[in-house]
Amino acid sequence: MFKEIQNLFLGSAPGWYKFIIISFLVINPILLFILNSAGLDGNFIIGWVFLIEFIFTLALALNCYPLQPGGLLAIQAIVLGLTSTKSVFHEIENNLEVILLLVFMVAGIYFMKNLMLTIFTKLLLNVRSKTTLSLMFCISAAVLSAFLDALTVTAVLIGVTIGFYRIYHTVASGKTFSDETHDFHNDAALNPISIEELEKFKGFLRDLVMHGAVGTALGGVCTIVGEPQNLLIATIAGWEFTEFFLRMAPITMPVFFAGIITCVLIEKFSIAGFGNQLPSNIRDIFNDYSIYRNENITSKDKAELFIEIIVALFLVVALALHLAAVGLIGLSVIILLTAFKGITEEHKLGEAFHEALPFTALLAVFFAIVSVIHDQHLFTPVINYVLAQDPSTQPSLFFVANGFLSAISDNVFVATIYINEVKTAYDNNIISLEQFNNLAIAINTGTNIPSVATPNGQAAFLFLLTSSLAPLISLSYLRMVYMALPYTIVLSIVGYISINIFL
């Protein structure tokens, strides 16, 4: 019986991984007891230990989905009194908009996949230059994120990339590609794709999706609706959409153009794993598929594409005008698309939620770790140090501190803590209104720009890492960090210099 339980624990995860997680769970309470017995602040130290351990589970997400090991750590943190279920619920409550977005918006995009795949397949075939294609992915993701939101755009990127991989995989394996109305087969199976070509194809898709993911950060920092913390900062500062954009522009515009230049250079010189080209054999598969779809399109296909276009326009307008919480707009997209496309069976509706719900559960566990950070005041020493510095250096220090803390925890949480501390300082006449505005800009840019360094720095990056796409294209935590590194360095330096010059 005990042997079976050992085998069942964390399923197919490697034995060494299981051993490390069990070691964490055994050592944590012992270490807490020893530290408290020695008269040290054991809760504070163990809080940092839990944070590092949780980041470890994210870093090895391809070995085991982080929900289970991370969840065990979160439960232990509550049992040890580092946080409480009430605090965890409070963190989830504060991020309800993000959770609703994941549950409903990602599912809404699922029902729009035919339109997205049609658009991006044409883009893939018509733009032969990999550098130009990468640039288009980066810029379009940035523009869309500025007016929609980064998570929604990331969901589109994931859906499109999975669609590309599905077409390739099914045809290359000699099967018939089937969607709701078509069966497609070509002769690619007679000339099998080599392992080398497959790896190049995976690299090609990795490049595009990472350029797009960074693009969501470049655009997301610019406007109120780009990232969840932007709206919070704007609300506390009393800035409307246009004022927010204009106040951020001296920092965000140089960063945006630096990001575009970086995109071109890392593709041209194949830096940090970029520069993978689409193999000609695989391009032929997409070309044949596109021709087949064009030649065999039915009136039903046209009607469905028309419906998806109309709903896509509604989605853009609703998000741009912020007509409702993003998640509720996503729910309306599901209702409109399924109603007019005739998708009314429960099991067909359920398929749309498969991608997002595991990540939603993981996000709730993540908020439990964030609750530990909050209850044990893990970031307080950094905040106090920055506020104690000379006012002229505070904006740049806030940018650095926010960037570092966001990269190791969560940018929404860090922004929430910092903007509230700064608001309190302003209300108590410790800082002037001008200084408050400058610090608010530094907080927003700091939590959005350097946080591209790690997948846990931004919800959109974490969503990409834990999606079903990541194992298909061999996109691990460390690979994401490595590929984002040129962007992290360039964007952080440009952001820091811009803050020193303009604030």
Number of C-alpha atoms within 10 A of each C-alpha: 6 7 7 8 10 12 14 11 13 17 12 11 15 11 13 9 16 19 10 12 19 14 11 17 17 11 11 18 16 10 16 20 12 12 17 13 11 10 8 12 13 17 24 18 16 21 25 17 15 23 21 14 19 23 21 16 22 25 22 15 19 18 15 19 19 24 24 16 22 25 19 17 24 28 16 17 24 18 13 14 12 22 25 18 14 10 18 23 15 15 20 21 13 14 18 14 16 21 22 19 24 26 24 24 28 29 25 31 26 21 21 23 17 19 19 21 18 16 12 17 19 13 14 18 14 11 13 12 12 20 20 14 18 25 23 19 24 26 24 17 29 29 19 20 29 26 22 29 29 32 28 24 25 26 24 22 23 24 23 24 21 19 20 17 16 14 18 21 16 16 22 23 13 16 14 15 17 12 9 7 10 15 13 17 19 17 12 18 14 10 10 14 17 10 9 10 17 18 15 19 21 19 21 21 23 25 24 23 24 23 28 26 28 28 30 34 29 31 29 30 31 30 27 27 24 28 30 20 24 26 19 18 22 21 12 12 17 10 16 13 14 11 14 20 18 14 17 20 17 17 25 27 18 15 27 23 15 18 26 19 14 18 24 17 16 18 22 13 11 12 16 17 17 22 22 20 19 20 16 9 16 21 15 14 19 19 17 17 20 15 12 16 16 10 9 13 13 13 9 11 16 11 13 19 19 13 17 24 15 13 19 19 11 15 20 14 14 18 19 17 13 15 11 11 15 25 22 17 22 26 18 18 24 24 15 18 21 18 11 13 16 10 15 12 9 8 9 11 16 10 12 19 18 14 22 23 17 17 24 19 15 21 21 20 24 26 25 28 29 25 27 28 23 20 18 19 13 19 16 14 9 13 18 11 12 19 19 9 11 10 15 12 14 21 27 25 25 26 26 23 24 28 29 19 21 27 23 17 25 23 30 21 21 26 27 16 15 23 24 15 15 21 20 13 15 17 13 10 10 14 17 14 14 11 18 20 19 21 26 28 28 29 31 30 30 31 33 31 30 32 27 31 27 26 28 24 25 27 21 23 26 19 25 24 24 25 20 16 22 20 14 15 21 16 24 21 24 14 16 23 17 17 21 21 18 19 25 20 13 17 24 23 16 20 27 22 16 18 22 16 11 9 20
